[in-house]
C-alpha cells in the first residue's frame, strides 16, 4: 500500500502560462535525502474522479546540499487532453498542501567510477530538452557545492526564450567559473531555441534548432559543442547525460552512435558506456 507524505507548497513562480517552478517543504520531518538526478512523485486528489489520488513523477531541480526545500519545474500538459495532475498543480497556491513519495531513480545518477574502478574524470555534458533540464540544474549546483573539478557543460533546448527556466542561475555559475578559473570550477552553459523565426524570439542570438544540433558537425568540421570545448568529442574524454522527450534522446544518439558511443542500457560486455538517459515520453 502506498503511503503518501504531506508537504506545503512554499513558493510558486509562474514563468509562463504553462510553465511553473514550485518549492515543497515536508510537513512532518526534514527534506528527504536524495541524489542529484533523482525524481520525486507528487500526488493530489482529483475531484472529477471522486477524489482518487493522481500521481506523477518529476525530476528534482534543487540539489542534495540544499536542505530547505525541494524545487521542481513543471509544464502544464494541455494536449491532447488537459493533464489530470498538472492542471491541478497550475491552480495551486503558496500554503496549499500536496502529497509526495520519497525521491528515487537510478537512470541519471552521476557516474563516479569507470569499469576498472578508477575515478570517472571524463567531461560531463548534460543535454536537457524543455523541463528535461531539471536534473542538470541539480547536477550543476551539486557538483559546484562539493567542489568537483570535472569539466561540466549544460545544454538546454526550448521553443521560446521565456522557457529557458534557469538561464540566470546557470549563467551565474558560468560567470563564477570564468572569475575563479577552470582549475577551480569548470562550468559552461549554452541554450538553443527551436523557433527563432517567431516574433517572441526576435532577440535570440544564440544556437538555433533543437538542442541536439549542438552535436551536428559543421561541413565536416567540429560541432558547436566541440568548438566550445576546443577539441573532438570521444568516448574516452566525455560522458553524456540526456533528459527529455524520446525524440531528444534519439536525436542525440543519431550523432553519438557513429562515434561509437553506447548507452548504459546497451552497455558493452565489460560494463562500459558513455551515455545515460531518461525519457519522459
C-alpha positions as CSV (number, residue, x, y, z in Angstrom):
1,X,0.0,0.0,0.0
2,X,1.3,3.4,-1.0
3,X,1.7,5.8,2.0
4,X,1.8,9.4,0.9
5,X,3.7,12.1,2.8
6,X,2.4,15.6,3.1
7,X,4.2,18.8,2.1
8,X,3.4,22.5,2.0
9,X,3.9,24.5,-1.2
10,X,6.0,27.4,-0.1
11,X,6.9,29.1,-3.5
12,X,5.2,29.4,-6.9
13,X,6.8,31.2,-9.8
14,X,4.8,31.1,-13.0
15,X,7.3,31.5,-15.8
16,X,4.6,31.5,-18.4
17,X,1.0,30.2,-18.7
18,X,2.2,26.6,-19.0
19,X,5.5,26.5,-17.1
20,X,5.9,26.9,-13.3
21,X,8.6,26.5,-10.7
22,X,7.4,25.3,-7.2
23,X,9.0,24.5,-3.9
24,X,7.8,22.0,-1.4
25,X,8.6,21.7,2.3
26,X,7.6,18.4,4.1
27,X,5.1,18.9,6.9
28,X,6.5,16.1,9.1
29,X,10.2,15.9,9.2
30,X,13.1,17.3,7.2
31,X,13.7,17.4,3.4
32,X,14.3,13.8,2.4
33,X,17.8,12.7,1.4
34,X,18.3,12.2,-2.4
35,X,20.9,12.3,-5.1
36,X,21.3,14.7,-8.0
37,X,19.4,13.3,-11.0
38,X,16.6,11.6,-9.0
39,X,12.9,12.3,-9.2
40,X,10.0,12.7,-6.7
41,X,6.4,11.6,-7.1
42,X,3.7,14.2,-6.4
43,X,0.0,13.4,-5.8
44,X,-3.3,15.3,-5.5
45,X,-6.9,14.1,-5.2
46,X,-8.8,14.6,-8.4
47,X,-12.3,16.0,-7.8
48,X,-13.6,14.7,-11.2
49,X,-12.5,11.2,-10.2
50,X,-14.3,11.1,-6.8
51,X,-11.1,12.2,-5.0
52,X,-8.9,9.5,-6.5
53,X,-5.2,10.3,-5.9
54,X,-3.4,11.1,-9.2
55,X,0.4,10.8,-9.0
56,X,3.2,11.7,-11.4
57,X,7.0,11.7,-11.1
58,X,9.0,14.9,-11.6
59,X,12.8,15.4,-11.8
60,X,14.2,17.4,-8.9
61,X,15.8,20.7,-9.8
62,X,17.2,21.5,-6.4
63,X,20.3,19.8,-5.1
64,X,21.0,17.5,-2.2
65,X,23.1,20.0,-0.3
66,X,20.0,22.3,-0.1
67,X,18.1,21.1,3.0
68,X,15.5,23.9,2.9
69,X,13.1,22.7,0.2
70,X,12.5,20.5,-2.9
71,X,12.3,22.5,-6.1
72,X,10.6,21.4,-9.4
73,X,9.9,22.9,-12.8
74,X,6.7,21.6,-14.3
75,X,5.0,22.0,-17.6
76,X,1.2,22.0,-17.8
77,X,0.1,19.2,-20.1
78,X,-2.8,20.6,-22.2
79,X,-2.8,18.4,-25.3
80,X,-4.3,16.1,-26.4
81,X,-6.2,16.4,-23.1
82,X,-5.6,18.5,-20.0
83,X,-3.2,16.7,-17.6
84,X,-5.0,15.1,-14.7
85,X,-2.4,16.3,-12.2
86,X,-0.6,19.2,-13.9
87,X,-3.9,21.0,-14.4
88,X,-4.4,20.9,-10.6
89,X,-0.8,21.9,-9.9
90,X,-1.3,25.0,-12.0
91,X,-4.1,26.0,-9.7
92,X,-2.1,25.5,-6.6
93,X,-1.2,28.4,-4.3
94,X,1.5,29.1,-1.8
95,X,0.4,27.5,1.5
96,X,-1.5,24.6,-0.2
97,X,-0.9,21.0,0.7
98,X,0.4,18.4,-1.7
99,X,1.3,14.7,-1.4
100,X,4.7,13.2,-2.1
101,X,6.5,9.9,-2.2
102,X,10.2,9.7,-1.4
103,X,12.8,10.5,-4.2
104,X,14.1,7.7,-6.2
105,X,15.6,6.8,-9.6
106,X,18.9,5.4,-10.9
107,X,18.9,6.3,-14.6
108,X,20.6,9.7,-14.3
109,X,22.8,9.3,-11.2
110,X,26.2,10.9,-11.8
111,X,28.8,8.2,-12.7
112,X,31.7,8.2,-10.3
113,X,33.8,5.2,-11.4
114,X,35.0,3.6,-14.6
115,X,34.6,-0.1,-15.1
116,X,38.2,-0.6,-14.0
117,X,37.5,1.0,-10.6
118,X,39.3,4.3,-11.4
119,X,37.6,7.6,-10.8
120,X,35.5,8.8,-13.8
121,X,37.1,12.1,-14.7
122,X,35.5,12.4,-18.1
123,X,34.0,15.7,-19.2
124,X,30.3,15.8,-18.2
125,X,27.9,17.0,-20.9
126,X,24.2,17.4,-19.9
127,X,21.6,17.7,-22.6
128,X,18.1,18.7,-21.5
129,X,15.0,19.3,-23.7
130,X,12.3,21.5,-22.1
131,X,11.8,20.6,-18.5
132,X,14.3,17.8,-19.0
133,X,16.8,20.5,-17.8
134,X,15.7,19.9,-14.2
135,X,18.1,17.1,-13.2
136,X,21.0,19.0,-14.7
137,X,20.2,22.1,-12.6
138,X,20.6,19.7,-9.7
139,X,23.8,18.3,-11.2
140,X,25.3,21.8,-11.6
141,X,24.6,23.0,-8.1
142,X,25.6,19.7,-6.5
143,X,28.9,19.5,-8.3
144,X,29.6,23.1,-7.6
145,X,28.9,22.7,-3.9
146,X,31.1,19.6,-3.4
147,X,34.0,21.3,-5.3
148,X,34.1,18.9,-8.2
149,X,36.9,19.7,-10.7
150,X,35.5,17.9,-13.7
151,X,34.5,19.9,-16.8
152,X,30.7,20.3,-16.9
153,X,28.6,21.6,-19.7
154,X,24.9,22.1,-19.6
155,X,23.0,22.4,-22.9
156,X,19.3,23.3,-22.9
157,X,16.8,23.3,-25.7
158,X,13.5,25.2,-25.7
159,X,11.0,26.6,-28.2
160,X,10.9,30.1,-26.7
161,X,13.3,32.3,-24.8
162,X,10.9,32.5,-21.8
163,X,11.2,28.7,-21.4
164,X,14.9,29.0,-20.5
165,X,13.8,28.4,-16.9
166,X,17.2,28.5,-15.2
167,X,19.1,30.8,-17.5
168,X,20.1,33.3,-14.8
169,X,21.3,30.6,-12.3
170,X,23.3,28.7,-14.9
171,X,24.8,31.9,-16.4
172,X,25.9,32.9,-13.0
173,X,27.6,29.6,-12.5
174,X,29.5,30.0,-15.7
175,X,30.5,33.6,-14.8
176,X,31.8,32.2,-11.5
177,X,33.9,29.7,-13.5
178,X,35.4,32.5,-15.5
179,X,36.2,34.5,-12.4
180,X,37.7,31.7,-10.4
181,X,39.4,29.8,-13.2
182,X,38.7,26.4,-14.7
183,X,41.1,24.7,-12.4
184,X,38.7,25.6,-9.6
185,X,35.2,25.4,-11.2
186,X,34.9,24.4,-14.8
187,X,31.4,25.1,-16.0
188,X,29.6,26.3,-19.1
189,X,26.0,26.7,-20.1
190,X,24.5,27.1,-23.6
191,X,21.0,27.1,-24.9
192,X,19.2,26.5,-28.2
193,X,15.9,28.0,-29.4
194,X,14.0,25.8,-31.9
195,X,11.6,28.5,-33.2
196,X,13.9,31.5,-33.9
197,X,11.6,32.8,-36.7
198,X,8.8,33.6,-34.3
199,X,8.4,37.2,-33.2
200,X,8.7,36.5,-29.5
201,X,12.2,35.1,-30.1
202,X,13.4,38.0,-32.1
203,X,16.1,39.0,-29.6
204,X,17.7,35.5,-29.6
205,X,21.3,35.5,-31.0
206,X,22.4,32.0,-29.8
207,X,22.2,28.5,-31.2
208,X,19.0,27.8,-33.2
209,X,17.3,24.4,-33.7
210,X,16.8,21.5,-31.4
211,X,19.2,21.0,-28.6
212,X,20.9,18.1,-30.2
213,X,22.1,20.4,-33.0
214,X,25.0,21.3,-30.7
215,X,26.4,17.9,-31.8
216,X,26.0,18.4,-35.6
217,X,29.3,18.9,-37.4
218,X,29.6,22.0,-39.5
219,X,30.6,21.0,-43.0
220,X,32.6,18.0,-41.8
221,X,34.4,20.1,-39.2
222,X,33.8,20.5,-35.4
223,X,30.3,20.6,-34.0
224,X,29.2,23.7,-32.0
225,X,29.9,21.7,-28.8
226,X,33.4,20.7,-30.0
227,X,34.0,24.4,-30.9
228,X,33.0,25.3,-27.4
229,X,35.4,22.9,-25.7
230,X,38.2,23.2,-28.3
231,X,38.6,19.5,-29.2
232,X,36.9,16.5,-30.6
233,X,34.4,14.6,-28.5
234,X,35.5,11.0,-27.9
235,X,34.3,8.0,-25.9
236,X,37.4,8.5,-23.7
237,X,37.0,12.1,-22.8
238,X,33.3,12.7,-22.5
239,X,30.2,11.2,-20.8
240,X,26.7,12.4,-21.8
241,X,23.6,12.7,-19.7
242,X,20.3,13.3,-21.6
243,X,16.8,14.0,-20.4
244,X,13.7,14.9,-22.4
245,X,11.2,13.5,-24.9
246,X,12.2,10.3,-26.6
247,X,12.8,12.3,-29.8
248,X,15.5,14.3,-28.0
249,X,17.2,11.0,-26.8
250,X,17.0,9.6,-30.4
251,X,18.3,12.8,-31.9
252,X,21.3,12.8,-29.6
253,X,22.1,9.2,-30.3
254,X,21.9,9.8,-34.1
255,X,25.0,11.9,-33.7
256,X,26.8,9.8,-31.0
257,X,26.2,6.3,-32.3
258,X,28.5,6.8,-35.4
259,X,31.2,7.9,-32.9
260,X,31.0,4.6,-31.1
261,X,29.1,5.9,-28.0
262,X,26.8,3.5,-26.3
263,X,24.1,4.0,-23.7
264,X,24.2,2.4,-20.2
265,X,21.1,0.4,-21.3
266,X,23.2,-1.1,-24.1
267,X,26.5,-1.2,-22.3
268,X,29.3,-3.4,-23.5
269,X,30.2,-6.8,-22.0
270,X,32.8,-5.1,-19.8
271,X,30.1,-2.8,-18.4
272,X,31.4,0.4,-20.2
273,X,29.2,3.1,-21.6
274,X,29.2,6.8,-22.4
275,X,25.6,7.9,-22.4
276,X,22.9,7.9,-19.6
277,X,19.4,9.0,-20.4
278,X,15.9,9.3,-19.1
279,X,12.9,9.8,-21.3
280,X,9.5,11.2,-20.2
281,X,7.6,10.5,-23.4
